[in-house]
Amino acid sequence: MENEWKHNADAQNDRRRISRRITLIIVSVILAILLTAAGVGYVFFKNALAPVDESSTKSVKVEIPLGAGTSTIANILKEKGLIANETIFRYYVRYKNESAFQAGTYALSKAMTPDEIIGELKTGTVMKAADVKMTIPEGVTMTRQIAIISKATGFKAEDIEKTLTDEEYIQSLVDRYEMLTSEIQKKGVLYPLEGYLYPATYEFDKGKSVTEIVESMLDEMEKVYSENQSEIESSGMTFHEVLSLGAMVEREAATPNDRREIAGVFKNRLDTGMKLQSDPTVWYGTGRNTALTTLKDLENESRYNTYKYEGIPIGPIATVSKDSIIAVLNPNKTKNVYFFARPPSEKNPNGQILYEETYEAHQQNVVKYKPEWVEYEENKNL
């Protein structure tokens, strides 16, 4: 009897020990999870409240509208890439009991902490309006770009052109910009930087030199190049060739929706060994500002003439938008090989592109609608 009682007591003690061990293990696991979660949370919040890019030296223009609340401001800052997480920023502002943000246009930086951004928005130290504002449209030639820069800055057009064609300066740019290669220096290229000055609206203070203005435009195109570098490399084309095709797409497209279809047409022509036969390349080589191409124009010896020479032209013929670059890299898979552009009209203010798979159908469009261009040119010159 005594032995049985002792046996039961030992069993109970064993169960207690096991129970204590299990409880200790469970508590240890829970503590470990809590500590890990706390550590991860700390790192997450620390990163969310740190500068997005401590090494950034560029300012970012931010417009805070009148009456904007913390949520709106947080979303604006996130869209501009100035904060890592809009939700954390919003709760951080609430935790610090910050308010009285001022509406206005600010020059902020990705190197700023959320506290520094909050301080700027509270002081209302808004960005000073730029002295110079100029817009470079999509699809305009270098001649037009030079005229726009000249008018905006007061620099003489001939001085701007001299800078843009200076061999030593161009070589220095090739050495500095990854997107620029010796392709822009080939014999026959009219303007080395044609197509590389990104079309956009630029604002800057007086005192900027021509080279500073040009390089700010190159910087914007370099961003587009970097963003799409892998697709460019897999396309089998150089960036110079992508821009050359992109400029043709830019000049030919009547609407944004036409870009990828026209790019698809050009791809079909290249794949079958057909000449690209784009009228804007002819006009660029002749320097004529017209929509009517003559037989004499088609025979000009310019290396841009895609009626005379096969393949992609020697260089871009105009400014190129990001959309046209993406269209060239992602053309429509189409059976169309031909297209004809109708001029702007009341029904189609931007014109209309008619696509065809066969030469016969295309020629019918040419015969039917080419007189519209004659009338359009005549009215334009009135």
C-alpha positions, 0 to 999 in steps of 0.5 A: 500500500505504501509503495502504491501511494509513493508511485502515485505521488511520483507520477503526480510530481512528474506531471507537474514538472512536465506541465511547468516545462510546457508552460515555460516553453509556451511563455518563452515562445510567446515572449520571443514572438513579442520581442521579434514583433517589437524588433520588426516594428521598431525597424519598420517605424524607424525606416518609415520615419527616415529620409527616403534618400539621404544622398539626394541633392535635388529639390522636389516641387510640392503643391499643398492645396488650400484646406488640405488635411493630413491624409491629403498631404500624406498622399501628396508627399508619398506620390512625390516620393518624399515619405516611405509610408503615408499611413505611418506619416499620418499617425506620426503627425497625430502622435506629435499633435502637429497641425497648422500646415500652410498651403503653397508650393514648396521645394522639398527634398528626399533627403529630408526627415518627416520632422524636417518636412513637417517643419517646412510645411508649418512655416509656410516658407514657400518656393519662389516662383521661377524666373523662367518657364518654358515648354518643349512639346513632343514631336518638334525638331531641334530647330524649334527647340532652339527657338523655344529656349532662345525666346525663354532665356534671351540667349541668341539662337545661333549661340545655342546652336553652336553649343549643341553642335560643339564637338568637344562639348558633345564628347564630354556628354557622351563620357558622362551620360550612359544613354549617349554613345558614338551613334550621335556623332556619326557623319550625317547626323544633323544635331547630335542631341536631337531626340535626347532633350526630353519634352516637358515644362521646365522652370528655372531661375535666371542665370542658368547657362545653355549647358545647364539648361541642356543637361537638365533636359538630358537628365530627364531623358536619362531617367526614362532610359534607366527606367526602361533599360532592361526592355531596351536591351532585350529589344535588340535595338540600341537606345539611339535606334529606339529614339529614332523609331520613337521620333517617327511614331511621335510625328506620325501618330494622330492620337495617343492610341495610334502610337503602339499601332504605328510602332507595330506597322514599323516593326512589320516593315523592318521584319520583312525588309521593307523600307520604313517610308515615313514622310516626316523623315524626308521632311527632316532631311530636306528642311521643308515644313510641309505635309506634301511630299514631292518626288524630288523630296523622295530622292534627297540624299539625306541619311534620314530619308527612309524612302531611299535607305533601308532600316532605322534612320541615322538618328531621331528627327524630333523630341520623343515622349516616354509614351512613344518610347514605350510604344516602340518597346511594346508595339501592337501585334498587328497585321497592318503594314500601311497607314495613311494620315488624314489632315486635321478637320472639324470631326477629327481635330488631330487628324485620323490614321487609316490602317491597311494590310494590303498595298491595294487598299492603302493606295485607294486611301491615298487616291481618295484622301490625298486631295484633303492635304492639298486643300489643307495646305492651301487654307494654311497659307491663306 
